[in-house]
Amino acid sequence: MREFEVPATYTIPENANMSDSAFRHAEKTPDLVVFNTPDGKGGWNDVTAAEFAKAVTGVAKGLVASGIELGDRVAIMAATSYEWVVLDFAIWAAGGCTVAIFDSSSAEQVRWILSDSATKLIVVQNEKQRATIAEIEGGLDDLNEVLQVDAQEKGTGAISDLVARGASLDDSVVHERRVQVKASSPATLIYTSGTTGRPKGVMLSHSNLYAESAADRDIMRDSLVPGNRSLLFLPLAHVFARAVALAAFDAGVTVAHTADWSTLVEQFGRYKPDFILSVPRVFEKVFNGAKQKAHDGGKGKIFDYATEVAIEYSQSLQNGGPGLVLRLKHTVFDKLVFSKLREAMGGQCLSAVSGGGPLGARLGHYFRGAGVIIYEGYGLTESTAAVSVNTPEHIKVGSVGRPLPGHGAKVADDGELLIRGPVVFAGYWKNPEATADAFDADGWFKTGDLGAIDEQGFISIVGRKKEILVTAGGKNVSPAMLEDSLRQHPLISQVMVVGDGQPFIGALITLDQETLPKWKERNNIPADISMEHLIENPALVADINEAVAATNKLVSHAEAIKKIRILPVDWTQEGGELTPKLSLKRNVVMKQYAVDVDAIYS
């Protein structure tokens, strides 16, 4: 099948403002607990709808008093937290546009984002991010102020500062601002890595976010209901977390936040979420942790056999259902093994949403067979997160689901997946050329991914037309900057950054044969040493590692190269690895050096 569309189940008001739901909840269900915040003792405080609306109004008044006008950009560079959400809603309520910046971004990345977006005010999390801004703020003419969230410990802070400076304004100032916002007004700018050149600002409107929330609530209506709880740990600067978090709030779900990924299993156990929003890497860790625990306890064979039963059971659900023997096995292992896995996710989580990278059919089948259905979806920043997702009514493990209500997908003649619908953005910020290149003549957005659509409308991603890598943690990484920087080192000839679907970024590196003789002479290394021995020489490895460390300073921690493999041969046109323009043939390198890539992750 080449094309598939799903009818819309909602309409978008012309004056939609994503802050509206805060005031709607406060009016209709003021006592509804919409957030939980840490109480500092391992427990949680309740935040009602009325309290949240009051906080949003107070901060919004502070933004107005700070000189933020309709359409102005205000940046947030902070970890996932309740304060992030208050600021986001307050910016919208004041008529502004949120510029979302990962808290781990490098100074040069932040410089470009703030400059390109003409941000007037930025709120950072802590001293670390404040120091990053200090490196660059001298050259940012539009930036008027930097506020810091955790300065609360010193008797002040971004939230309390803004509330105080807006205290003299009447609440009506905020509501007058809100009604001036249109559905087509920019709600947020999120900068994405490009294969070449500077990151592009994806301009998402209130209409885009409204459509994503409405569609998500429609297809996740069993999970997104008042009274359910979810622990959000993904970065809110990432469109995936932001979009689903908005849908959860709009539906009245109670959400708690954490930025600590190192103790997620313990936090799941304490908070007991009803559903989880995650990237594949977390599900992998949950599975690997359970497997390791079983093996350490002498129950490895039972766990491994149970794993195969879970996968077989899930697969049978797509092929007529399990037989009697399989059902009996599943019942036995549900008590012995699967219940413990569910306990590791808090004990109440029966469903989850996975995005930001490929989950893999085997892991998806395992979790469904173990009693936790993971609904995998597909999307990009340009599509306001998901444009397709598996649902309770329509699920095919291994696919990324069918298009959301009101959306369509089709496969172009060259195999590229094209999409359209109200979640698809209108264009890149101040970049009409890139915007024009992103759409075909009929207005379909070109995803850059190779896809297939079956007769039921389920989409499968079969490859990447573009070179962006997506790690298992959901981070988009452009290899070009890393490779270009490393190739500037005299010892390095060629570099290929790897890490698509992997837990971290790695790199294959070849050595420059022309510079090696002098380097060996300076380091008192025999001229006739074999390449196999040379690549293990401590002095050479140290030089290459130094170059990697310098390159890593250009990017965030998640984009940094964690492990390298130096090869004993160079890549050439003759060997088939390079084009006549000396560009890498990535597919050839990946095939010919698959063993070396595997060694990076072993």
VEXGUVO-812376 format. One record per residue (C-alpha): x, y, z; residue in one letter; residue number from 1. Coordinates in pm, whole numbers, plus 50000, padded with zeros to 5 digits. Layout:
<atoms>
> X_Y_Z_A_NUM
...
</atoms>
This chain:
<atoms>
> 50000_50000_50000_M_1
> 50125_50347_49913_R_2
> 49889_50572_50113_E_3
> 49666_50553_50421_F_4
> 49465_50818_50606_E_5
> 49257_50816_50925_V_6
> 48961_51059_50962_P_7
> 48982_51333_51226_A_8
> 48783_51295_51548_T_9
> 48826_51656_51667_Y_10
> 48827_52016_51549_T_11
> 49077_52288_51639_I_12
> 48938_52622_51764_P_13
> 49078_52925_51582_E_14
> 49177_53085_51913_N_15
> 49333_52773_52069_A_16
> 49597_52858_52331_N_17
> 49766_52564_52503_M_18
> 49748_52743_52839_S_19
> 49366_52735_52824_D_20
> 49339_52391_52985_S_21
> 49503_52521_53304_A_22
> 49221_52768_53353_F_23
> 48953_52525_53234_R_24
> 49057_52267_53494_H_25
> 49069_52538_53764_A_26
> 48715_52646_53679_E_27
> 48551_52305_53637_K_28
> 48751_52079_53871_T_29
> 48953_52308_54101_P_30
> 49036_52028_54348_D_31
> 49161_51785_54083_L_32
> 49520_51685_54161_V_33
> 49704_51756_53836_V_34
> 50064_51734_53962_F_35
> 50267_51580_54241_N_36
> 50585_51754_54354_T_37
> 50860_51606_54575_P_38
> 50814_51683_54946_D_39
> 51184_51640_55022_G_40
> 51117_51332_55236_K_41
> 51070_51073_54962_G_42
> 50702_51148_54924_G_43
> 50485_51383_54723_W_44
> 50281_51699_54764_N_45
> 49956_51741_54573_D_46
> 49910_52036_54336_V_47
> 49546_52100_54253_T_48
> 49415_52252_53933_A_49
> 49332_52573_54117_A_50
> 49685_52596_54263_E_51
> 49844_52533_53925_F_52
> 49636_52802_53752_A_53
> 49730_53047_54026_K_54
> 50101_52968_53980_A_55
> 50075_53006_53602_V_56
> 49894_53338_53635_T_57
> 50151_53473_53880_G_58
> 50449_53383_53662_V_59
> 50272_53508_53348_A_60
> 50217_53846_53515_K_61
> 50586_53851_53601_G_62
> 50676_53792_53237_L_63
> 50451_54077_53129_V_64
> 50610_54302_53392_A_65
> 50951_54194_53260_S_66
> 50871_54337_52918_G_67
> 50765_54021_52736_I_68
> 50531_54121_52454_E_69
> 50295_53916_52240_L_70
> 50501_53671_52032_G_71
> 50830_53727_52217_D_72
> 51056_53427_52270_R_73
> 51136_53308_52622_V_74
> 51379_53017_52663_A_75
> 51382_52738_52920_I_76
> 51711_52553_52976_M_77
> 51632_52323_53266_A_78
> 51582_51964_53371_A_79
> 51239_51802_53372_T_80
> 51048_51943_53667_S_81
> 50720_52096_53780_Y_82
> 50881_52440_53743_E_83
> 50947_52369_53372_W_84
> 50574_52313_53320_V_85
> 50472_52625_53515_V_86
> 50708_52836_53305_L_87
> 50588_52681_52978_D_88
> 50221_52747_53053_F_89
> 50301_53096_53184_A_90
> 50486_53187_52866_I_91
> 50182_53083_52662_W_92
> 49945_53266_52896_A_93
> 50154_53583_52852_A_94
> 50130_53540_52474_G_95
> 50492_53436_52431_G_96
> 50670_53150_52253_C_97
> 50876_52895_52448_T_98
> 51225_52817_52318_V_99
> 51308_52471_52453_A_100
> 51679_52404_52516_I_101
> 51827_52080_52649_F_102
> 51996_52148_52982_D_103
> 52304_51958_52863_S_104
> 52358_52174_52552_S_105
> 52703_52320_52489_S_106
> 52769_52694_52497_A_107
> 52801_52710_52117_E_108
> 52471_52528_52069_Q_109
> 52295_52764_52310_V_110
> 52457_53068_52148_R_111
> 52311_52977_51810_W_112
> 51965_52899_51946_I_113
> 51937_53220_52147_L_114
> 52075_53431_51866_S_115
> 51864_53277_51590_D_116
> 51545_53290_51794_S_117
> 51612_53643_51926_A_118
> 51522_53522_52274_T_119
> 51458_53807_52520_K_120
> 51466_53615_52849_L_121
> 51604_53276_52946_I_122
> 51537_53069_53257_V_123
> 51810_52819_53352_V_124
> 51806_52543_53612_Q_125
> 52122_52590_53815_N_126
> 52473_52731_53838_E_127
> 52601_52495_53569_K_128
> 52361_52625_53306_Q_129
> 52412_52980_53432_R_130
> 52785_52940_53371_A_131
> 52711_52819_53016_T_132
> 52513_53136_52947_I_133
> 52786_53349_53104_A_134
> 53027_53226_52835_E_135
> 52814_53364_52555_I_136
> 52567_53627_52677_E_137
> 52796_53918_52593_G_138
> 52730_53871_52222_G_139
> 52354_53825_52243_L_140
> 52196_54163_52172_D_141
> 51835_54050_52216_D_142
> 51884_53871_52549_L_143
> 51779_54104_52829_N_144
> 51777_53879_53133_E_145
> 51882_53542_53275_V_146
> 51690_53390_53566_L_147
> 51780_53079_53764_Q_148
> 51528_52830_53906_V_149
> 51725_52677_54191_D_150
> 51837_53010_54331_A_151
> 51537_52957_54560_Q_152
> 51787_52820_54813_E_153
> 51935_53169_54838_K_154
> 51602_53329_54909_G_155
> 51524_53405_54549_T_156
> 51469_53222_54222_G_157
> 51307_53243_53880_A_158
> 50955_53147_53988_I_159
> 50938_53363_54302_S_160
> 51114_53653_54127_D_161
> 50862_53656_53846_L_162
> 50564_53626_54080_V_163
> 50695_53915_54292_A_164
> 50758_54151_54003_R_165
> 50410_54088_53860_G_166
> 50224_54106_54190_A_167
> 50096_54459_54129_S_168
> 49929_54363_53800_L_169
> 49569_54247_53786_D_170
> 49502_53892_53668_D_171
> 49299_54037_53382_S_172
> 49625_54139_53214_V_173
> 49704_53771_53158_V_174
> 49361_53684_53026_H_175
> 49371_53980_52788_E_176
> 49699_53846_52655_R_177
> 49571_53491_52621_R_178
> 49279_53579_52399_V_179
> 49509_53759_52154_Q_180
> 49686_53433_52075_V_181
> 49562_53244_51769_K_182
> 49584_52873_51696_A_183
> 49832_52956_51421_S_184
> 50057_53155_51659_S_185
> 50398_53002_51736_P_186
> 50384_52815_52068_A_187
> 50737_52679_52079_T_188
> 51067_52661_51894_L_189
> 51263_52337_51918_I_190
> 51598_52323_51742_Y_191
> 51691_52001_51566_T_192
> 52028_51876_51451_S_193
> 52083_51889_51076_G_194
> 52312_51675_50866_T_195
> 52487_51993_50755_T_196
> 52492_52351_50873_G_197
> 52333_52502_51179_R_198
> 52043_52346_51373_P_199
> 51704_52450_51242_K_200
> 51430_52593_51460_G_201
> 51113_52387_51426_V_202
> 50824_52628_51477_M_203
> 50527_52449_51633_L_204
> 50200_52637_51668_S_205
> 49929_52612_51930_H_206
> 49728_52435_51660_S_207
> 50000_52170_51620_N_208
> 50014_52103_51995_L_209
> 49635_52105_52025_Y_210
> 49602_51846_51747_A_211
> 49867_51622_51905_E_212
> 49699_51638_52244_S_213
> 49351_51577_52103_A_214
> 49464_51280_51895_A_215
> 49668_51130_52180_D_216
> 49374_51156_52420_R_217
> 49149_50989_52165_D_218
> 49371_50687_52107_I_219
> 49502_50660_52467_M_220
> 49166_50706_52635_R_221
> 49215_50394_52850_D_222
> 49534_50541_53004_S_223
> 49475_50917_52990_L_224
> 49193_50944_53241_V_225
> 49157_51154_53559_P_226
> 49292_50969_53860_G_227
> 49564_50786_53670_N_228
> 49925_50871_53750_R_229
> 50239_50896_53541_S_230
> 50602_50963_53632_L_231
> 50762_51178_53363_L_232
> 51139_51155_53335_F_233
> 51213_51231_52970_L_234
> 51352_51580_52894_P_235
> 51072_51831_52844_L_236
> 51292_52002_52586_A_237
> 51222_51693_52372_H_238
> 50899_51718_52174_V_239
> 50798_51360_52259_F_240
> 50785_51419_52635_A_241
> 50631_51763_52598_R_242
> 50349_51653_52368_A_243
> 50236_51349_52567_V_244
> 50272_51542_52894_A_245
> 50035_51804_52752_L_246
> 49786_51535_52654_A_247
> 49808_51387_53004_A_248
> 49745_51727_53162_F_249
> 49459_51808_52928_D_250
> 49302_51473_53024_A_251
> 49339_51539_53398_G_252
> 49608_51277_53466_V_253
> 49827_51338_53773_T_254
> 50189_51380_53666_V_255
> 50506_51378_53874_A_256
> 50849_51472_53742_H_257
> 51201_51345_53792_T_258
> 51530_51409_53615_A_259
> 51712_51121_53785_D_260
> 51739_50827_53547_W_261
> 51978_50631_53772_S_262
> 51709_50516_54016_T_263
> 51403_50484_53793_L_264
> 51308_50134_53911_V_265
> 51310_50251_54273_E_266
> 51107_50558_54178_Q_267
> 50856_50347_53986_F_268
> 50816_50136_54298_G_269
> 50747_50439_54517_R_270
> 50523_50632_54278_Y_271
> 50343_50335_54117_K_272
> 50253_50496_53782_P_273
> 49956_50369_53583_D_274
> 50137_50429_53254_F_275
> 50486_50524_53148_I_276
> 50616_50738_52864_L_277
> 50966_50632_52769_S_278
> 51236_50570_52514_V_279
> 51349_50217_52424_P_280
> 51666_50236_52634_R_281
> 51467_50245_52960_V_282
> 51267_49936_52864_F_283
> 51593_49765_52774_E_284
> 51733_49850_53118_K_285
> 51424_49718_53294_V_286
> 51446_49392_53101_F_287
> 51824_49358_53141_N_288
> 51800_49435_53512_G_289
> 51537_49169_53565_A_290
> 51738_48919_53363_K_291
> 52060_48990_53552_Q_292
> 51883_48961_53885_K_293
> 51741_48625_53784_A_294
> 52077_48493_53667_H_295
> 52252_48620_53980_D_296
> 51993_48439_54190_G_297
> 52040_48109_54010_G_298
> 51713_48136_53820_K_299
> 51859_48234_53484_G_300
> 51728_47931_53294_K_301
> 51376_47989_53422_I_302
> 51390_48356_53321_F_303
> 51523_48278_52975_D_304
> 51256_48015_52914_Y_305
> 50988_48253_53043_A_306
> 51115_48516_52801_T_307
> 51059_48286_52505_E_308
> 50712_48199_52634_V_309
> 50623_48568_52667_A_310
> 50737_48639_52312_I_311
> 50555_48337_52172_E_312
> 50241_48432_52363_Y_313
> 50244_48788_52228_S_314
> 50309_48670_51874_Q_315
> 50015_48433_51899_S_316
> 49784_48726_51976_L_317
> 49845_48845_51620_Q_318
> 49790_48498_51477_N_319
> 49465_48363_51615_G_320
> 49552_48354_51985_G_321
> 49744_48112_52210_P_322
> 49666_47743_52234_G_323
> 49594_47555_52557_L_324
> 49954_47451_52626_V_325
> 50089_47802_52567_L_326
> 49819_47952_52790_R_327
> 49913_47715_53071_L_328
> 50283_47798_53039_K_329
> 50199_48166_53037_H_330
> 49989_48135_53353_T_331
> 50272_47959_53536_V_332
> 50537_48211_53435_F_333
> 50305_48503_53505_D_334
> 50328_48415_53874_K_335
> 50695_48315_53874_L_336
> 50851_48580_53648_V_337
> 50621_48831_53478_F_338
> 50468_48962_53800_S_339
> 50817_49054_53920_K_340
> 50881_49250_53601_L_341
> 50558_49441_53652_R_342
> 50664_49512_54010_E_343
> 50986_49663_53873_A_344
> 50766_49914_53690_M_345
> 50568_49997_54002_G_346
> 50316_49714_54000_G_347
> 50029_49915_53851_Q_348
> 50166_49990_53504_C_349
> 49983_49790_53242_L_350
> 50071_50004_52941_S_351
> 50345_50234_52817_A_352
> 50427_50448_52517_V_353
> 50763_50420_52345_S_354
> 50908_50670_52102_G_355
> 51223_50856_52011_G_356
> 51385_50550_51856_G_357
> 51316_50191_51747_P_358
> 51198_49957_52023_L_359
> 51241_49633_51833_G_360
> 50977_49366_51781_A_361
> 51135_49114_52020_R_362
> 51133_49353_52317_L_363
> 50783_49472_52229_G_364
> 50655_49114_52219_H_365
> 50828_49031_52547_Y_366
> 50668_49316_52739_F_367
> 50324_49248_52595_R_368
> 50360_48881_52682_G_369
> 50466_48982_53033_A_370
> 50156_49195_53081_G_371
> 50278_49545_52999_V_372
> 50171_49657_52653_I_373
> 50411_49905_52496_I_374
> 50248_50115_52227_Y_375
> 50526_50211_51989_E_376
> 50485_50520_51773_G_377
> 50669_50727_51518_Y_378
> 50721_51096_51473_G_379
> 50965_51382_51447_L_380
> 50998_51725_51601_T_381
> 50843_51856_51279_E_382
> 50533_51644_51345_S_383
> 50491_51758_51708_T_384
> 50600_51410_51825_A_385
> 50382_51117_51716_A_386
> 50216_51108_51378_V_387
> 50145_50736_51409_S_388
> 50113_50500_51704_V_389
> 49984_50158_51798_N_390
> 49662_50165_52001_T_391
> 49452_49917_52202_P_392
> 49219_49878_51904_E_393
> 49489_49869_51638_H_394
> 49821_49716_51739_I_395
> 50088_49535_51544_K_396
> 50406_49479_51744_V_397
> 50710_49565_51536_G_398
> 50530_49843_51350_S_399
> 50495_50208_51456_V_400
> 50118_50191_51428_G_401
> 49866_50363_51206_R_402
> 49840_50739_51146_P_403
> 49678_50947_51419_L_404
> 49317_51059_51363_P_405
> 49318_51337_51104_G_406
> 49651_51231_50952_H_407
> 49784_51048_50653_G_408
> 50102_50874_50542_A_409
> 50224_50758_50206_K_410
> 50536_50612_50053_V_411
> 50704_50806_49774_A_412
> 50843_50640_49464_D_413
> 51191_50632_49620_D_414
> 51060_50468_49937_G_415
> 51061_50779_50155_E_416
> 50780_50807_50409_L_417
> 50569_51121_50362_L_418
> 50317_51253_50616_I_419
> 50053_51522_50645_R_420
> 49795_51643_50895_G_421
> 49746_51906_51166_P_422
> 50043_51795_51377_V_423
> 50283_51870_51090_V_424
> 50457_52205_51137_F_425
> 50426_52499_50898_A_426
> 50797_52565_50862_G_427
> 51140_52631_51008_Y_428
> 51204_52956_51194_W_429
> 51337_53225_50958_K_430
> 51446_52957_50709_N_431
> 51219_52956_50401_P_432
> 51468_52760_50192_E_433
> 51478_52469_50438_A_434
> 51100_52486_50471_T_435
> 51050_52461_50095_A_436
> 51288_52163_50078_D_437
> 51098_51984_50356_A_438
> 50773_51945_50159_F_439
> 50691_51792_49823_D_440
> 50486_51967_49556_A_441
> 50160_51839_49704_D_442
> 50234_51959_50057_G_443
> 50343_51627_50208_W_444
> 50627_51650_50462_F_445
> 50933_51448_50368_K_446
> 51041_51257_50679_T_447
> 51380_51145_50550_G_448
> 51299_50790_50659_D_449
> 51224_50492_50439_L_450
> 50891_50334_50521_G_451
> 50631_50076_50425_A_452
> 50255_50068_50484_I_453
> 50059_49743_50498_D_454
> 49698_49681_50398_E_455
> 49570_49767_50748_Q_456
> 49758_50098_50748_G_457
> 50036_49995_50986_F_458
> 50360_50178_50915_I_459
> 50704_50020_50939_S_460
> 51031_50212_50926_I_461
> 51273_50016_50712_V_462
> 51572_50249_50695_G_463
> 51702_50605_50703_R_464
> 51727_50825_50401_K_465
> 51898_51091_50607_K_466
> 52211_51051_50812_E_467
> 52077_51160_51150_I_468
> 52145_50900_51416_L_469
> 51884_50831_51684_V_470
> 52028_50668_51995_T_471
> 51838_50418_52208_A_472
> 51777_50706_52447_G_473
> 51596_50900_52174_G_474
> 51864_51165_52116_K_475
> 51901_51290_51759_N_476
> 52268_51322_51671_V_477
> 52418_51467_51357_S_478
> 52744_51286_51276_P_479
> 52874_51560_51044_A_480
> 53000_51802_51312_M_481
> 53175_51526_51507_L_482
> 53335_51376_51199_E_483
> 53444_51710_51055_D_484
> 53607_51810_51383_S_485
> 53795_51484_51427_L_486
> 53923_51483_51070_R_487
> 54105_51805_51147_Q_488
> 54350_51611_51363_H_489
> 54666_51528_51167_P_490
> 54670_51164_51269_L_491
> 54313_51101_51157_I_492
> 54219_51023_50800_S_493
> 53854_50918_50809_Q_494
> 53582_50897_51074_V_495
> 53240_50742_51079_M_496
> 53022_50812_51380_V_497
> 52787_50527_51474_V_498
> 52516_50479_51734_G_499
> 52179_50451_51559_D_500
> 51959_50255_51799_G_501
> 52251_50209_52038_Q_502
> 52288_50330_52398_P_503
> 52566_50577_52314_F_504
> 52763_50732_52029_I_505
> 53079_50563_51904_G_506
> 53317_50615_51615_A_507
> 53532_50417_51372_L_508
> 53859_50598_51302_I_509
> 54126_50539_51039_T_510
> 54478_50682_51048_L_511
> 54649_50915_50801_D_512
> 54927_50715_50639_Q_513
> 55123_51024_50539_E_514
> 55160_51168_50887_T_515
> 55228_50843_51067_L_516
> 55605_50816_50983_P_517
> 55688_51147_51151_K_518
> 55464_51073_51446_W_519
> 55637_50739_51501_K_520
> 55975_50909_51483_E_521
> 55878_51171_51743_R_522
> 55748_50906_51976_N_523
> 56045_50668_51934_N_524
> 55834_50398_51780_I_525
> 55994_50159_51526_P_526
> 55917_50257_51171_A_527
> 55835_49898_51075_D_528
> 55580_49838_51351_I_529
> 55270_49667_51215_S_530
> 54945_49862_51200_M_531
> 54779_49600_51417_E_532
> 55029_49675_51695_H_533
> 55041_50050_51629_L_534
> 54669_50105_51687_I_535
> 54713_49960_52036_E_536
> 55010_50182_52123_N_537
> 54928_50386_52439_P_538
> 55077_50709_52300_A_539
> 54873_50688_51979_L_540
> 54555_50597_52164_V_541
> 54613_50890_52399_A_542
> 54652_51133_52107_D_543
> 54334_51012_51943_I_544
> 54144_51023_52273_N_545
> 54261_51381_52322_E_546
> 54115_51472_51983_A_547
> 53788_51302_52075_V_548
> 53774_51491_52404_A_549
> 53822_51822_52222_A_550
> 53548_51735_51974_T_551
> 53309_51635_52251_N_552
> 53325_51989_52389_K_553
> 53133_52105_52082_L_554
> 52824_51900_52166_V_555
> 52610_51795_52459_S_556
> 52690_51493_52674_H_557
> 52427_51280_52500_A_558
> 52583_51356_52160_E_559
> 52942_51299_52271_A_560
> 53150_51006_52147_I_561
> 53186_50757_52431_K_562
> 53394_50485_52266_K_563
> 53611_50457_51957_I_564
> 53769_50183_51751_R_565
> 54087_50263_51559_I_566
> 54119_50056_51243_L_567
> 54444_49918_51098_P_568
> 54344_50016_50742_V_569
> 54231_50336_50572_D_570
> 53920_50380_50360_W_571
> 53962_50449_49989_T_572
> 53773_50477_49663_Q_573
> 53937_50157_49556_E_574
> 53815_49977_49863_G_575
> 53464_50100_49796_G_576
> 53426_50299_50119_E_577
> 53459_50644_49958_L_578
> 53287_50813_49665_T_579
> 53482_51009_49401_P_580
> 53416_51316_49615_K_581
> 53572_51127_49909_L_582
> 53239_51113_50088_S_583
> 53170_50813_50305_L_584
> 52954_50534_50173_K_585
> 52806_50466_50512_R_586
> 52615_50156_50413_N_587
> 52933_50002_50273_V_588
> 53136_50083_50583_V_589
> 52863_49949_50811_M_590
> 52857_49623_50618_K_591
> 53232_49575_50578_Q_592
> 53316_49677_50935_Y_593
> 53015_49533_51116_A_594
> 53243_49335_51347_V_595
> 53422_49653_51453_D_596
> 53095_49835_51515_V_597
> 52974_49541_51723_D_598
> 53299_49556_51922_A_599
> 53221_49914_52025_I_600
> 52900_49799_52192_Y_601
> 53017_49468_52331_S_602
</atoms>
